[in-house]
Amino acid sequence: MTTDTILDELHETRRRMLAAAGGTLEGLVAGLQKRQRESGRTILKTRPTEDCTEVADSAVVDGDSSPASP
């Protein structure tokens, strides 16, 4: 264990959840998805983000506020 009690608790929770799901990541994901469906909560979809090249073209680099060259 580490000296970070919060991190230790997170690791222990992950171990317990994984064990309860049969020890596989696939089982854990399937169980969480089932729980999500059964919750009745509305799941919001996020909008797509800007294309990386559009963001890079408008970024300020090294304090230079001039537009980036293509």
PyMOL Python script that loads the backbone (N, CA, C, O; Angstrom):
from pymol import cmd

cmd.read_pdbstr("""\
ATOM      1  N   MET A   1       0.822  -1.182   0.000  1.00  0.00           N
ATOM      2  CA  MET A   1       0.000   0.000   0.000  1.00  0.00           C
ATOM      3  C   MET A   1       0.872   1.255   0.000  1.00  0.00           C
ATOM      4  O   MET A   1       2.036   1.236   0.402  1.00  0.00           O
ATOM      5  N   THR A   2       0.265   2.339  -0.464  1.00  0.00           N
ATOM      6  CA  THR A   2       0.986   3.606  -0.491  1.00  0.00           C
ATOM      7  C   THR A   2       0.755   4.353   0.813  1.00  0.00           C
ATOM      8  O   THR A   2       0.088   3.844   1.714  1.00  0.00           O
ATOM      9  N   THR A   3       1.291   5.528   0.914  1.00  0.00           N
ATOM     10  CA  THR A   3       1.021   6.376   2.067  1.00  0.00           C
ATOM     11  C   THR A   3      -0.163   7.293   1.790  1.00  0.00           C
ATOM     12  O   THR A   3      -0.527   8.109   2.637  1.00  0.00           O
ATOM     13  N   ASP A   4      -0.758   7.169   0.629  1.00  0.00           N
ATOM     14  CA  ASP A   4      -1.912   7.983   0.240  1.00  0.00           C
ATOM     15  C   ASP A   4      -3.184   7.174   0.487  1.00  0.00           C
ATOM     16  O   ASP A   4      -3.515   6.278  -0.289  1.00  0.00           O
ATOM     17  N   THR A   5      -3.891   7.488   1.560  1.00  0.00           N
ATOM     18  CA  THR A   5      -5.066   6.692   1.933  1.00  0.00           C
ATOM     19  C   THR A   5      -6.185   6.784   0.908  1.00  0.00           C
ATOM     20  O   THR A   5      -6.917   5.815   0.706  1.00  0.00           O
ATOM     21  N   ILE A   6      -6.329   7.922   0.264  1.00  0.00           N
ATOM     22  CA  ILE A   6      -7.381   8.060  -0.754  1.00  0.00           C
ATOM     23  C   ILE A   6      -7.072   7.162  -1.946  1.00  0.00           C
ATOM     24  O   ILE A   6      -7.958   6.477  -2.457  1.00  0.00           O
ATOM     25  N   LEU A   7      -5.833   7.164  -2.381  1.00  0.00           N
ATOM     26  CA  LEU A   7      -5.434   6.308  -3.485  1.00  0.00           C
ATOM     27  C   LEU A   7      -5.590   4.835  -3.121  1.00  0.00           C
ATOM     28  O   LEU A   7      -6.039   4.035  -3.941  1.00  0.00           O
ATOM     29  N   ASP A   8      -5.225   4.480  -1.906  1.00  0.00           N
ATOM     30  CA  ASP A   8      -5.404   3.098  -1.438  1.00  0.00           C
ATOM     31  C   ASP A   8      -6.877   2.702  -1.477  1.00  0.00           C
ATOM     32  O   ASP A   8      -7.215   1.594  -1.894  1.00  0.00           O
ATOM     33  N   GLU A   9      -7.744   3.599  -1.046  1.00  0.00           N
ATOM     34  CA  GLU A   9      -9.178   3.316  -1.049  1.00  0.00           C
ATOM     35  C   GLU A   9      -9.706   3.144  -2.471  1.00  0.00           C
ATOM     36  O   GLU A   9     -10.537   2.272  -2.726  1.00  0.00           O
ATOM     37  N   LEU A  10      -9.229   3.969  -3.389  1.00  0.00           N
ATOM     38  CA  LEU A  10      -9.642   3.838  -4.792  1.00  0.00           C
ATOM     39  C   LEU A  10      -9.215   2.489  -5.371  1.00  0.00           C
ATOM     40  O   LEU A  10      -9.990   1.829  -6.063  1.00  0.00           O
ATOM     41  N   HIS A  11      -7.985   2.091  -5.085  1.00  0.00           N
ATOM     42  CA  HIS A  11      -7.499   0.797  -5.581  1.00  0.00           C
ATOM     43  C   HIS A  11      -8.300  -0.362  -4.992  1.00  0.00           C
ATOM     44  O   HIS A  11      -8.619  -1.318  -5.698  1.00  0.00           O
ATOM     45  N   GLU A  12      -8.622  -0.284  -3.712  1.00  0.00           N
ATOM     46  CA  GLU A  12      -9.395  -1.335  -3.066  1.00  0.00           C
ATOM     47  C   GLU A  12     -10.810  -1.407  -3.643  1.00  0.00           C
ATOM     48  O   GLU A  12     -11.339  -2.498  -3.853  1.00  0.00           O
ATOM     49  N   THR A  13     -11.416  -0.262  -3.897  1.00  0.00           N
ATOM     50  CA  THR A  13     -12.752  -0.233  -4.504  1.00  0.00           C
ATOM     51  C   THR A  13     -12.717  -0.854  -5.895  1.00  0.00           C
ATOM     52  O   THR A  13     -13.617  -1.607  -6.267  1.00  0.00           O
ATOM     53  N   ARG A  14     -11.686  -0.540  -6.655  1.00  0.00           N
ATOM     54  CA  ARG A  14     -11.545  -1.120  -7.993  1.00  0.00           C
ATOM     55  C   ARG A  14     -11.397  -2.636  -7.900  1.00  0.00           C
ATOM     56  O   ARG A  14     -12.004  -3.367  -8.683  1.00  0.00           O
ATOM     57  N   ARG A  15     -10.601  -3.110  -6.957  1.00  0.00           N
ATOM     58  CA  ARG A  15     -10.421  -4.558  -6.790  1.00  0.00           C
ATOM     59  C   ARG A  15     -11.737  -5.246  -6.432  1.00  0.00           C
ATOM     60  O   ARG A  15     -12.053  -6.309  -6.966  1.00  0.00           O
ATOM     61  N   ARG A  16     -12.501  -4.634  -5.527  1.00  0.00           N
ATOM     62  CA  ARG A  16     -13.786  -5.228  -5.122  1.00  0.00           C
ATOM     63  C   ARG A  16     -14.775  -5.256  -6.289  1.00  0.00           C
ATOM     64  O   ARG A  16     -15.461  -6.256  -6.497  1.00  0.00           O
ATOM     65  N   MET A  17     -14.848  -4.166  -7.044  1.00  0.00           N
ATOM     66  CA  MET A  17     -15.773  -4.111  -8.187  1.00  0.00           C
ATOM     67  C   MET A  17     -15.395  -5.145  -9.238  1.00  0.00           C
ATOM     68  O   MET A  17     -16.263  -5.812  -9.801  1.00  0.00           O
ATOM     69  N   LEU A  18     -14.111  -5.276  -9.498  1.00  0.00           N
ATOM     70  CA  LEU A  18     -13.639  -6.235 -10.483  1.00  0.00           C
ATOM     71  C   LEU A  18     -13.915  -7.666 -10.029  1.00  0.00           C
ATOM     72  O   LEU A  18     -14.333  -8.501 -10.831  1.00  0.00           O
ATOM     73  N   ALA A  19     -13.685  -7.952  -8.756  1.00  0.00           N
ATOM     74  CA  ALA A  19     -13.948  -9.294  -8.220  1.00  0.00           C
ATOM     75  C   ALA A  19     -15.438  -9.622  -8.306  1.00  0.00           C
ATOM     76  O   ALA A  19     -15.805 -10.746  -8.649  1.00  0.00           O
ATOM     77  N   ALA A  20     -16.296  -8.651  -7.997  1.00  0.00           N
ATOM     78  CA  ALA A  20     -17.744  -8.869  -8.051  1.00  0.00           C
ATOM     79  C   ALA A  20     -18.231  -9.100  -9.481  1.00  0.00           C
ATOM     80  O   ALA A  20     -19.295  -9.682  -9.691  1.00  0.00           O
ATOM     81  N   ALA A  21     -17.456  -8.646 -10.457  1.00  0.00           N
ATOM     82  CA  ALA A  21     -17.822  -8.791 -11.860  1.00  0.00           C
ATOM     83  C   ALA A  21     -17.192 -10.025 -12.488  1.00  0.00           C
ATOM     84  O   ALA A  21     -17.180 -10.153 -13.712  1.00  0.00           O
ATOM     85  N   GLY A  22     -16.674 -10.925 -11.681  1.00  0.00           N
ATOM     86  CA  GLY A  22     -16.084 -12.150 -12.201  1.00  0.00           C
ATOM     87  C   GLY A  22     -14.616 -12.030 -12.541  1.00  0.00           C
ATOM     88  O   GLY A  22     -14.035 -12.949 -13.118  1.00  0.00           O
ATOM     89  N   GLY A  23     -14.010 -10.910 -12.191  1.00  0.00           N
ATOM     90  CA  GLY A  23     -12.578 -10.753 -12.383  1.00  0.00           C
ATOM     91  C   GLY A  23     -12.155 -10.311 -13.770  1.00  0.00           C
ATOM     92  O   GLY A  23     -10.959 -10.251 -14.058  1.00  0.00           O
ATOM     93  N   THR A  24     -13.115  -9.998 -14.642  1.00  0.00           N
ATOM     94  CA  THR A  24     -12.744  -9.559 -15.990  1.00  0.00           C
ATOM     95  C   THR A  24     -13.227  -8.140 -16.239  1.00  0.00           C
ATOM     96  O   THR A  24     -14.257  -7.720 -15.712  1.00  0.00           O
ATOM     97  N   LEU A  25     -12.486  -7.423 -17.034  1.00  0.00           N
ATOM     98  CA  LEU A  25     -12.872  -6.075 -17.412  1.00  0.00           C
ATOM     99  C   LEU A  25     -14.176  -6.100 -18.205  1.00  0.00           C
ATOM    100  O   LEU A  25     -15.024  -5.223 -18.044  1.00  0.00           O
ATOM    101  N   GLU A  26     -14.331  -7.110 -19.061  1.00  0.00           N
ATOM    102  CA  GLU A  26     -15.556  -7.235 -19.850  1.00  0.00           C
ATOM    103  C   GLU A  26     -16.770  -7.407 -18.941  1.00  0.00           C
ATOM    104  O   GLU A  26     -17.821  -6.814 -19.182  1.00  0.00           O
ATOM    105  N   GLY A  27     -16.619  -8.220 -17.899  1.00  0.00           N
ATOM    106  CA  GLY A  27     -17.705  -8.418 -16.949  1.00  0.00           C
ATOM    107  C   GLY A  27     -18.040  -7.137 -16.196  1.00  0.00           C
ATOM    108  O   GLY A  27     -19.209  -6.837 -15.955  1.00  0.00           O
ATOM    109  N   LEU A  28     -17.011  -6.388 -15.829  1.00  0.00           N
ATOM    110  CA  LEU A  28     -17.213  -5.130 -15.124  1.00  0.00           C
ATOM    111  C   LEU A  28     -17.960  -4.141 -16.006  1.00  0.00           C
ATOM    112  O   LEU A  28     -18.930  -3.522 -15.568  1.00  0.00           O
ATOM    113  N   VAL A  29     -17.510  -3.991 -17.252  1.00  0.00           N
ATOM    114  CA  VAL A  29     -18.161  -3.046 -18.171  1.00  0.00           C
ATOM    115  C   VAL A  29     -19.606  -3.462 -18.414  1.00  0.00           C
ATOM    116  O   VAL A  29     -20.499  -2.614 -18.395  1.00  0.00           O
ATOM    117  N   ALA A  30     -19.853  -4.747 -18.643  1.00  0.00           N
ATOM    118  CA  ALA A  30     -21.219  -5.225 -18.879  1.00  0.00           C
ATOM    119  C   ALA A  30     -22.107  -4.940 -17.674  1.00  0.00           C
ATOM    120  O   ALA A  30     -23.250  -4.512 -17.836  1.00  0.00           O
ATOM    121  N   GLY A  31     -21.601  -5.169 -16.484  1.00  0.00           N
ATOM    122  CA  GLY A  31     -22.371  -4.907 -15.273  1.00  0.00           C
ATOM    123  C   GLY A  31     -22.677  -3.432 -15.084  1.00  0.00           C
ATOM    124  O   GLY A  31     -23.784  -3.066 -14.688  1.00  0.00           O
ATOM    125  N   LEU A  32     -21.694  -2.583 -15.368  1.00  0.00           N
ATOM    126  CA  LEU A  32     -21.908  -1.136 -15.249  1.00  0.00           C
ATOM    127  C   LEU A  32     -22.904  -0.643 -16.294  1.00  0.00           C
ATOM    128  O   LEU A  32     -23.736   0.215 -16.000  1.00  0.00           O
ATOM    129  N   GLN A  33     -22.825  -1.180 -17.516  1.00  0.00           N
ATOM    130  CA  GLN A  33     -23.770  -0.792 -18.552  1.00  0.00           C
ATOM    131  C   GLN A  33     -25.187  -1.220 -18.182  1.00  0.00           C
ATOM    132  O   GLN A  33     -26.144  -0.480 -18.414  1.00  0.00           O
ATOM    133  N   LYS A  34     -25.321  -2.406 -17.610  1.00  0.00           N
ATOM    134  CA  LYS A  34     -26.639  -2.890 -17.174  1.00  0.00           C
ATOM    135  C   LYS A  34     -27.192  -1.982 -16.081  1.00  0.00           C
ATOM    136  O   LYS A  34     -28.358  -1.588 -16.111  1.00  0.00           O
ATOM    137  N   ARG A  35     -26.340  -1.661 -15.124  1.00  0.00           N
ATOM    138  CA  ARG A  35     -26.754  -0.777 -14.034  1.00  0.00           C
ATOM    139  C   ARG A  35     -27.184   0.586 -14.568  1.00  0.00           C
ATOM    140  O   ARG A  35     -28.153   1.168 -14.082  1.00  0.00           O
ATOM    141  N   GLN A  36     -26.467   1.092 -15.563  1.00  0.00           N
ATOM    142  CA  GLN A  36     -26.803   2.369 -16.170  1.00  0.00           C
ATOM    143  C   GLN A  36     -28.180   2.301 -16.838  1.00  0.00           C
ATOM    144  O   GLN A  36     -29.005   3.196 -16.654  1.00  0.00           O
ATOM    145  N   ARG A  37     -28.429   1.237 -17.617  1.00  0.00           N
ATOM    146  CA  ARG A  37     -29.730   1.081 -18.291  1.00  0.00           C
ATOM    147  C   ARG A  37     -30.865   1.006 -17.280  1.00  0.00           C
ATOM    148  O   ARG A  37     -31.913   1.624 -17.466  1.00  0.00           O
ATOM    149  N   GLU A  38     -30.653   0.249 -16.216  1.00  0.00           N
ATOM    150  CA  GLU A  38     -31.698   0.036 -15.218  1.00  0.00           C
ATOM    151  C   GLU A  38     -31.937   1.254 -14.330  1.00  0.00           C
ATOM    152  O   GLU A  38     -32.953   1.322 -13.639  1.00  0.00           O
ATOM    153  N   SER A  39     -31.021   2.208 -14.339  1.00  0.00           N
ATOM    154  CA  SER A  39     -31.153   3.376 -13.464  1.00  0.00           C
ATOM    155  C   SER A  39     -32.301   4.282 -13.899  1.00  0.00           C
ATOM    156  O   SER A  39     -32.864   5.006 -13.079  1.00  0.00           O
ATOM    157  N   GLY A  40     -32.651   4.243 -15.194  1.00  0.00           N
ATOM    158  CA  GLY A  40     -33.697   5.108 -15.703  1.00  0.00           C
ATOM    159  C   GLY A  40     -33.248   6.547 -15.907  1.00  0.00           C
ATOM    160  O   GLY A  40     -34.053   7.399 -16.283  1.00  0.00           O
ATOM    161  N   ARG A  41     -31.994   6.821 -15.668  1.00  0.00           N
ATOM    162  CA  ARG A  41     -31.479   8.184 -15.843  1.00  0.00           C
ATOM    163  C   ARG A  41     -31.239   8.465 -17.318  1.00  0.00           C
ATOM    164  O   ARG A  41     -30.867   7.575 -18.084  1.00  0.00           O
ATOM    165  N   THR A  42     -31.457   9.709 -17.700  1.00  0.00           N
ATOM    166  CA  THR A  42     -31.204  10.126 -19.074  1.00  0.00           C
ATOM    167  C   THR A  42     -29.705  10.333 -19.247  1.00  0.00           C
ATOM    168  O   THR A  42     -29.065  11.014 -18.447  1.00  0.00           O
ATOM    169  N   ILE A  43     -29.164   9.748 -20.284  1.00  0.00           N
ATOM    170  CA  ILE A  43     -27.744   9.895 -20.590  1.00  0.00           C
ATOM    171  C   ILE A  43     -27.610  10.945 -21.683  1.00  0.00           C
ATOM    172  O   ILE A  43     -28.170  10.782 -22.768  1.00  0.00           O
ATOM    173  N   LEU A  44     -26.884  12.009 -21.415  1.00  0.00           N
ATOM    174  CA  LEU A  44     -26.711  13.084 -22.378  1.00  0.00           C
ATOM    175  C   LEU A  44     -25.535  12.785 -23.289  1.00  0.00           C
ATOM    176  O   LEU A  44     -24.492  12.317 -22.834  1.00  0.00           O
ATOM    177  N   LYS A  45     -25.700  13.051 -24.546  1.00  0.00           N
ATOM    178  CA  LYS A  45     -24.622  12.902 -25.520  1.00  0.00           C
ATOM    179  C   LYS A  45     -23.940  14.255 -25.677  1.00  0.00           C
ATOM    180  O   LYS A  45     -24.606  15.288 -25.749  1.00  0.00           O
ATOM    181  N   THR A  46     -22.627  14.245 -25.728  1.00  0.00           N
ATOM    182  CA  THR A  46     -21.898  15.494 -25.915  1.00  0.00           C
ATOM    183  C   THR A  46     -21.791  15.808 -27.397  1.00  0.00           C
ATOM    184  O   THR A  46     -21.883  14.926 -28.251  1.00  0.00           O
ATOM    185  N   ARG A  47     -21.596  17.068 -27.673  1.00  0.00           N
ATOM    186  CA  ARG A  47     -21.401  17.474 -29.064  1.00  0.00           C
ATOM    187  C   ARG A  47     -19.988  17.117 -29.503  1.00  0.00           C
ATOM    188  O   ARG A  47     -19.071  17.089 -28.682  1.00  0.00           O
ATOM    189  N   PRO A  48     -19.806  16.845 -30.783  1.00  0.00           N
ATOM    190  CA  PRO A  48     -18.445  16.571 -31.265  1.00  0.00           C
ATOM    191  C   PRO A  48     -17.555  17.795 -31.033  1.00  0.00           C
ATOM    192  O   PRO A  48     -18.010  18.935 -31.125  1.00  0.00           O
ATOM    193  N   THR A  49     -16.304  17.541 -30.737  1.00  0.00           N
ATOM    194  CA  THR A  49     -15.365  18.636 -30.537  1.00  0.00           C
ATOM    195  C   THR A  49     -14.821  19.097 -31.878  1.00  0.00           C
ATOM    196  O   THR A  49     -14.983  18.429 -32.899  1.00  0.00           O
ATOM    197  N   GLU A  50     -14.173  20.251 -31.852  1.00  0.00           N
ATOM    198  CA  GLU A  50     -13.577  20.771 -33.080  1.00  0.00           C
ATOM    199  C   GLU A  50     -12.478  19.840 -33.564  1.00  0.00           C
ATOM    200  O   GLU A  50     -11.856  19.127 -32.777  1.00  0.00           O
ATOM    201  N   ASP A  51     -12.254  19.857 -34.844  1.00  0.00           N
ATOM    202  CA  ASP A  51     -11.163  19.093 -35.420  1.00  0.00           C
ATOM    203  C   ASP A  51      -9.835  19.609 -34.867  1.00  0.00           C
ATOM    204  O   ASP A  51      -9.661  20.817 -34.706  1.00  0.00           O
ATOM    205  N   CYS A  52      -8.918  18.724 -34.582  1.00  0.00           N
ATOM    206  CA  CYS A  52      -7.639  19.103 -33.980  1.00  0.00           C
ATOM    207  C   CYS A  52      -6.895  20.146 -34.800  1.00  0.00           C
ATOM    208  O   CYS A  52      -6.249  21.029 -34.234  1.00  0.00           O
ATOM    209  N   THR A  53      -6.973  20.060 -36.115  1.00  0.00           N
ATOM    210  CA  THR A  53      -6.233  21.022 -36.935  1.00  0.00           C
ATOM    211  C   THR A  53      -6.840  22.406 -36.824  1.00  0.00           C
ATOM    212  O   THR A  53      -6.116  23.399 -36.890  1.00  0.00           O
ATOM    213  N   GLU A  54      -8.172  22.498 -36.654  1.00  0.00           N
ATOM    214  CA  GLU A  54      -8.798  23.806 -36.480  1.00  0.00           C
ATOM    215  C   GLU A  54      -8.344  24.436 -35.172  1.00  0.00           C
ATOM    216  O   GLU A  54      -8.086  25.638 -35.117  1.00  0.00           O
ATOM    217  N   VAL A  55      -8.245  23.640 -34.129  1.00  0.00           N
ATOM    218  CA  VAL A  55      -7.807  24.149 -32.839  1.00  0.00           C
ATOM    219  C   VAL A  55      -6.349  24.566 -32.923  1.00  0.00           C
ATOM    220  O   VAL A  55      -5.984  25.624 -32.411  1.00  0.00           O
ATOM    221  N   ALA A  56      -5.519  23.767 -33.552  1.00  0.00           N
ATOM    222  CA  ALA A  56      -4.092  24.079 -33.662  1.00  0.00           C
ATOM    223  C   ALA A  56      -3.871  25.357 -34.459  1.00  0.00           C
ATOM    224  O   ALA A  56      -2.983  26.142 -34.126  1.00  0.00           O
ATOM    225  N   ASP A  57      -4.661  25.581 -35.505  1.00  0.00           N
ATOM    226  CA  ASP A  57      -4.497  26.778 -36.315  1.00  0.00           C
ATOM    227  C   ASP A  57      -4.837  28.044 -35.540  1.00  0.00           C
ATOM    228  O   ASP A  57      -4.300  29.108 -35.849  1.00  0.00           O
ATOM    229  N   SER A  58      -5.706  27.959 -34.549  1.00  0.00           N
ATOM    230  CA  SER A  58      -6.106  29.140 -33.810  1.00  0.00           C
ATOM    231  C   SER A  58      -5.367  29.285 -32.486  1.00  0.00           C
ATOM    232  O   SER A  58      -5.628  30.223 -31.733  1.00  0.00           O
ATOM    233  N   ALA A  59      -4.448  28.368 -32.195  1.00  0.00           N
ATOM    234  CA  ALA A  59      -3.754  28.372 -30.904  1.00  0.00           C
ATOM    235  C   ALA A  59      -2.676  29.444 -30.847  1.00  0.00           C
ATOM    236  O   ALA A  59      -2.078  29.821 -31.855  1.00  0.00           O
ATOM    237  N   VAL A  60      -2.454  29.914 -29.638  1.00  0.00           N
ATOM    238  CA  VAL A  60      -1.353  30.855 -29.391  1.00  0.00           C
ATOM    239  C   VAL A  60      -0.164  30.015 -28.943  1.00  0.00           C
ATOM    240  O   VAL A  60      -0.272  29.217 -28.012  1.00  0.00           O
ATOM    241  N   VAL A  61       0.972  30.202 -29.613  1.00  0.00           N
ATOM    242  CA  VAL A  61       2.159  29.408 -29.313  1.00  0.00           C
ATOM    243  C   VAL A  61       3.253  30.334 -28.791  1.00  0.00           C
ATOM    244  O   VAL A  61       3.560  31.355 -29.407  1.00  0.00           O
ATOM    245  N   ASP A  62       3.837  29.971 -27.653  1.00  0.00           N
ATOM    246  CA  ASP A  62       4.945  30.707 -27.057  1.00  0.00           C
ATOM    247  C   ASP A  62       4.646  32.193 -26.903  1.00  0.00           C
ATOM    248  O   ASP A  62       5.528  33.025 -27.115  1.00  0.00           O
ATOM    249  N   GLY A  63       3.409  32.538 -26.535  1.00  0.00           N
ATOM    250  CA  GLY A  63       3.067  33.934 -26.306  1.00  0.00           C
ATOM    251  C   GLY A  63       2.873  34.719 -27.574  1.00  0.00           C
ATOM    252  O   GLY A  63       2.569  35.910 -27.503  1.00  0.00           O
ATOM    253  N   ASP A  64       3.033  34.118 -28.723  1.00  0.00           N
ATOM    254  CA  ASP A  64       2.856  34.816 -29.986  1.00  0.00           C
ATOM    255  C   ASP A  64       1.372  34.780 -30.333  1.00  0.00           C
ATOM    256  O   ASP A  64       0.801  33.702 -30.498  1.00  0.00           O
ATOM    257  N   SER A  65       0.744  35.948 -30.445  1.00  0.00           N
ATOM    258  CA  SER A  65      -0.684  35.990 -30.720  1.00  0.00           C
ATOM    259  C   SER A  65      -0.977  36.060 -32.213  1.00  0.00           C
ATOM    260  O   SER A  65      -2.141  36.155 -32.599  1.00  0.00           O
ATOM    261  N   SER A  66       0.046  36.016 -33.062  1.00  0.00           N
ATOM    262  CA  SER A  66      -0.194  36.022 -34.492  1.00  0.00           C
ATOM    263  C   SER A  66      -0.743  34.665 -34.927  1.00  0.00           C
ATOM    264  O   SER A  66      -0.421  33.649 -34.310  1.00  0.00           O
ATOM    265  N   PRO A  67      -1.570  34.627 -35.982  1.00  0.00           N
ATOM    266  CA  PRO A  67      -2.146  33.359 -36.414  1.00  0.00           C
ATOM    267  C   PRO A  67      -1.065  32.376 -36.839  1.00  0.00           C
ATOM    268  O   PRO A  67      -0.022  32.765 -37.364  1.00  0.00           O
ATOM    269  N   ALA A  68      -1.330  31.107 -36.603  1.00  0.00           N
ATOM    270  CA  ALA A  68      -0.380  30.068 -36.997  1.00  0.00           C
ATOM    271  C   ALA A  68      -0.379  29.942 -38.503  1.00  0.00           C
ATOM    272  O   ALA A  68      -1.420  30.082 -39.144  1.00  0.00           O
ATOM    273  N   SER A  69       0.780  29.678 -39.070  1.00  0.00           N
ATOM    274  CA  SER A  69       0.847  29.510 -40.520  1.00  0.00           C
ATOM    275  C   SER A  69       0.415  28.121 -40.906  1.00  0.00           C
ATOM    276  O   SER A  69       0.691  27.176 -40.167  1.00  0.00           O
ATOM    277  N   PRO A  70      -0.264  27.949 -42.054  1.00  0.00           N
ATOM    278  CA  PRO A  70      -0.750  26.631 -42.472  1.00  0.00           C
ATOM    279  C   PRO A  70       0.340  25.674 -42.850  1.00  0.00           C
ATOM    280  O   PRO A  70       0.060  24.533 -43.220  1.00  0.00           O
TER     281      PRO A  70
END
""", "prot")
cmd.dss("prot")
cmd.show_as("cartoon", "prot")
cmd.util.cbc("prot")
cmd.orient("prot")
